[in-house]
């Protein structure tokens, strides 16, 4: 057995110091500062020059930072995104329900601190939860639609005018997306949300409830106290135009930013055909714009089908827990075959309860991309550390050619380019086997959370199953690379 007697060394510098996708393949330069009085502003490091100070001229444009997008589906390994250089982008993410809109009963979200935190843990994907209702945990600000009145809505604030998207909302959407781009972080922007229509409480606060808008519009055409109709084809009268305007307003605000990924709806309460209609609306409108961004779909709730998602026109998907009898995305995720880019959002799998380092590593070695939903408080530090470690390892291998090979290890979790690079995850305790091609290898035992090297050495494989005995108990990762 291999594994116990070589002195331990910290991999913090070598492993965690390795550039992750967000810093290696993306880049956001700083904007130059403005001058004061007659002085010119200093040049920036992006295409933007420095802004002019009071009475002063703006600075000259600095060197343009490399574009980080729009992302595409990687042509060789379609389990992942690709940046404009063709490099693989493996994404890791965490988010809360108030990353874009604040709620009066909650502490104001620390946006700047959140961006710093994402950067610290090499989490290269953020996500916004967009709501169109007036209240959830208190009044929501800024709201999607302008609140002009006359009359008051369910929260005793002015009613919505559905003919006007709220400038404050669009400004915040733009500013926060720009801030992420400057740090090399992508963001999922959703257009719709099931939670605005799913029950009588949420529907009572919905902008599409005629009690809350001045337009006489009501999406509950069967008067059952919920608004499922607004996410089901055929849409109620007037809603096709209303939803199209909503889609276009969001696109107009952020289309020129290259760190954007779109999501049709958070767990639509409607049907697959409606998701396809929204997807087509996004694509057809963006076809008239400078940039075109990828569009994702999530499994409808509560009766979604991962098979339908795989067969959809979406560029990427977020599945539900049940996988049609073939494992499940909570405890036994399948090896992805590249039919779609899969972002496993814990919100659709276990509502965050199983957003653990074990889940992160299972998703990573099965060729999917982990995303953690954490309610209102982002605090799963061990999970985020595990994501950072997988990012560092992803940067060490040729991820375009390294794919899931669960059959090569008795653990069932193995990402490999046979004969070159192999990453095995042991989620439990004990020895395991790895089927290796005849070759000389360097190996490292890696702590899945901290990224520290617990043991290291070399071996010569003669071909076939090789037994490995981890140097410690509990979950661990084994990294093998062809010896130079």
JOZIDA-V692353 format. One record per residue. N is the residue number from 0. PHI is phi in whole degrees, 0 to 359 (* if undefined). PSI is psi in radians with two decimals (999 if undefined). Layout:
n: <N;N>
phi: <PHI;PHI>
psi: <PSI;PSI>
//
This chain:
n: <0;1;2;3;4;5;6;7;8;9;10;11;12;13;14;15;16;17;18;19;20;21;22;23;24;25;26;27;28;29;30;31;32;33;34;35;36;37;38;39;40;41;42;43;44;45;46;47;48;49;50;51;52;53;54;55;56;57;58;59;60;61;62;63;64;65;66;67;68;69;70;71;72;73;74;75;76;77;78;79;80;81;82;83;84;85;86;87;88;89;90;91;92;93;94;95;96;97;98;99;100;101;102;103;104;105;106;107;108;109;110;111;112;113;114;115;116;117;118;119;120;121;122;123;124;125;126;127;128;129;130;131;132;133;134;135;136;137;138;139;140;141;142;143;144;145;146;147;148;149;150;151;152;153;154;155;156;157;158;159;160;161;162;163;164;165;166;167;168;169;170;171;172;173;174;175;176;177;178;179;180;181;182;183;184;185;186;187;188;189;190;191;192;193;194;195;196;197;198;199;200;201;202;203;204;205;206;207;208;209;210;211;212;213;214;215;216;217;218;219;220;221;222;223;224;225;226;227;228;229;230;231;232;233;234;235;236;237;238;239;240;241;242;243;244;245;246;247;248;249;250;251;252;253;254;255;256;257;258;259;260;261;262;263;264;265;266;267;268;269;270;271;272;273;274;275;276;277;278;279;280;281;282;283;284;285;286;287;288;289;290;291;292;293;294;295;296;297;298;299;300;301;302;303;304;305;306;307;308;309;310;311;312;313;314;315;316;317;318;319;320;321;322;323;324;325;326;327;328;329;330;331;332;333;334;335;336;337;338;339;340;341;342;343;344;345;346;347;348;349;350;351;352;353;354;355;356;357;358;359;360;361;362;363;364;365;366;367;368;369;370;371;372;373;374;375;376;377;378;379;380;381;382;383;384;385;386;387;388;389;390;391;392;393;394;395;396;397;398;399;400;401;402;403;404;405;406;407;408;409;410;411;412;413;414;415;416;417;418;419;420;421;422;423;424;425;426;427;428;429;430;431;432;433;434;435;436;437;438;439;440;441;442;443;444;445;446;447;448;449;450;451;452;453;454;455;456;457;458;459;460;461;462;463;464;465;466;467;468;469;470;471;472;473;474;475;476;477;478;479;480;481;482;483>
phi: <*;251;150;252;250;263;301;285;219;284;260;305;286;285;274;288;279;293;295;272;305;292;256;274;253;230;193;235;276;275;269;295;279;274;277;248;59;275;285;279;287;287;289;265;258;253;291;282;275;290;286;288;281;298;77;250;274;288;284;289;295;275;295;285;289;297;294;262;186;296;291;233;279;297;288;263;237;288;283;229;280;228;272;299;276;93;288;294;240;271;252;230;206;220;203;238;282;230;285;240;240;273;233;301;273;245;297;304;294;277;295;300;296;296;297;300;294;304;296;300;260;54;273;265;219;257;209;257;259;257;241;255;276;271;211;191;57;92;299;268;218;282;281;297;258;295;251;254;68;290;88;242;268;297;261;67;255;304;294;279;253;287;274;228;289;287;304;295;295;296;297;292;303;295;297;288;291;297;298;294;299;297;256;74;244;278;213;272;248;270;262;223;210;299;294;277;225;283;213;294;292;292;293;297;256;290;296;270;270;296;286;244;230;265;262;69;262;217;271;270;286;258;56;260;86;226;246;306;299;282;235;222;273;287;289;302;306;88;281;298;293;296;289;297;295;298;300;291;295;293;298;302;284;231;301;280;268;263;258;265;232;263;232;299;199;282;48;311;267;257;242;298;299;294;301;293;297;297;304;294;296;299;292;292;286;294;298;267;249;299;241;237;248;290;237;244;232;245;294;300;238;261;244;285;230;294;296;294;298;298;270;284;272;298;280;216;222;240;279;267;300;291;243;63;88;256;65;207;279;274;240;220;294;283;286;285;256;91;301;219;290;246;256;274;270;300;300;269;254;215;54;92;293;245;276;241;303;299;296;305;290;297;295;301;283;259;85;246;239;277;224;249;265;236;66;252;230;271;213;273;297;298;294;292;296;296;299;297;294;294;299;296;291;300;286;272;244;275;291;294;245;260;228;297;224;299;289;276;228;292;285;84;232;210;249;211;241;310;88;233;233;219;238;245;245;253;281;246;232;121;288;205;244;226;277;246;289;299;185;267;229;263;229;221;265;242;292;296;265;282;81;290;281;269;191;202;178;220;206;241;267;264;104;100;290;244;270;232;243;303;284;222;274;94;304;203;241;245;243;241;224;304;293;293>
psi: <2.63;2.31;-0.23;-0.42;0.18;2.45;2.47;2.61;2.54;2.37;0.15;-0.77;-0.79;-0.81;-1.04;-0.36;-0.19;2.46;2.31;3.05;-0.67;-0.48;-0.45;-0.66;-0.06;2.93;2.34;2.04;2.93;2.72;2.35;2.64;2.76;2.66;2.94;2.53;-2.18;-0.11;2.51;2.66;2.62;2.63;2.61;-3.11;0.03;-3.00;-0.30;2.39;3.05;2.55;2.56;2.52;-3.05;1.98;0.06;2.84;2.68;2.72;2.85;2.63;2.41;-3.01;2.37;2.27;2.59;2.47;2.42;-0.02;-2.87;2.59;2.65;3.06;2.28;2.26;-0.41;-0.76;1.49;0.22;-0.22;2.87;2.89;2.47;3.09;-0.34;-0.14;-0.01;2.53;2.41;1.83;2.19;2.49;2.54;2.62;2.63;2.87;3.01;-0.07;0.64;-0.29;-0.67;2.33;2.79;2.27;-0.53;0.01;2.77;2.45;2.29;2.30;1.49;-0.84;-0.74;-0.62;-0.79;-0.73;-0.71;-0.78;-0.78;-0.75;-0.67;0.28;0.61;1.81;0.25;2.16;3.04;2.43;2.41;2.01;2.21;2.50;0.00;3.00;-0.42;2.55;2.01;0.80;3.08;2.40;2.36;2.46;2.54;2.74;-0.77;2.64;2.49;1.66;-0.37;-2.96;2.85;2.89;2.64;-2.93;-0.39;0.24;0.32;2.91;2.56;2.82;2.57;1.87;-0.09;-0.07;2.01;2.53;2.06;-0.61;-0.65;-0.84;-0.67;-0.74;-0.71;-0.81;-0.87;-0.74;-0.60;-0.67;-0.71;-0.69;-0.76;-0.68;-0.37;0.13;0.54;2.28;2.92;2.38;2.15;1.98;2.65;-0.61;2.92;2.17;-0.56;-0.18;-0.18;-0.01;-0.42;3.10;-0.54;-0.86;-0.66;-0.56;-0.38;0.00;2.50;-0.39;0.09;2.21;-0.22;-0.24;0.02;2.80;0.08;-0.02;0.43;2.35;2.18;-0.16;1.35;-0.34;0.10;0.71;0.11;0.10;2.90;0.63;-0.48;-0.48;-0.08;0.53;2.33;2.53;2.51;2.68;2.79;2.27;-0.27;-0.44;-0.79;-0.70;-0.81;-0.62;-0.71;-0.67;-0.82;-0.82;-0.60;-0.71;-0.76;-0.77;-0.54;-0.58;0.15;-0.60;-0.05;2.38;0.12;0.27;2.40;2.36;2.59;2.25;-0.95;2.52;1.86;1.08;2.48;0.06;-2.45;2.95;-0.66;-0.65;-0.74;-0.69;-0.66;-0.80;-0.77;-0.79;-0.65;-0.74;-0.86;-0.70;-0.63;-0.72;-0.40;-0.36;0.02;2.92;-0.68;2.63;2.22;2.71;2.65;2.29;2.76;2.60;2.77;2.29;2.65;2.38;0.02;0.74;2.84;2.10;-0.54;-0.70;-0.67;-0.78;-0.54;-0.04;3.08;0.03;2.59;-0.53;2.80;2.75;1.96;2.96;3.05;-0.93;2.27;0.73;0.56;-0.10;1.45;-2.94;2.74;0.01;-0.93;-0.36;1.14;2.54;2.79;2.17;2.46;0.04;0.10;-0.72;2.72;2.25;2.07;1.96;1.78;2.07;-0.38;-0.58;-0.16;-0.91;0.31;0.62;-0.26;-0.46;0.51;1.31;2.92;-0.62;-0.78;-0.75;-0.83;-0.62;-0.78;-0.76;-0.85;-0.17;0.12;0.36;3.13;2.11;2.43;2.27;2.10;2.27;0.51;-2.08;-0.14;2.03;1.82;0.23;1.28;-0.72;-0.67;-0.75;-0.61;-0.70;-0.69;-0.73;-0.68;-0.73;-0.62;-0.77;-0.72;-0.67;-0.59;-0.29;-0.28;2.89;1.61;-0.27;-0.48;-0.07;2.06;2.88;2.30;1.20;-0.43;-0.25;-0.22;2.52;-0.25;-0.41;0.04;1.76;2.18;2.14;2.63;1.60;2.32;-0.14;-1.27;2.39;2.27;2.06;2.41;2.24;1.83;-0.20;-2.48;2.49;2.99;2.82;2.99;2.68;2.27;1.90;2.50;2.66;2.02;2.84;2.34;2.57;2.47;2.70;2.42;2.14;2.32;2.15;-0.41;-0.99;-0.41;0.07;2.49;2.08;-0.37;2.75;2.75;-2.80;2.80;2.82;2.02;2.41;0.00;2.35;-2.91;2.28;2.32;2.43;2.36;1.84;2.56;-0.21;2.85;2.79;3.10;2.49;2.77;2.47;2.21;2.12;2.41;2.48;2.28;2.49;999>
//
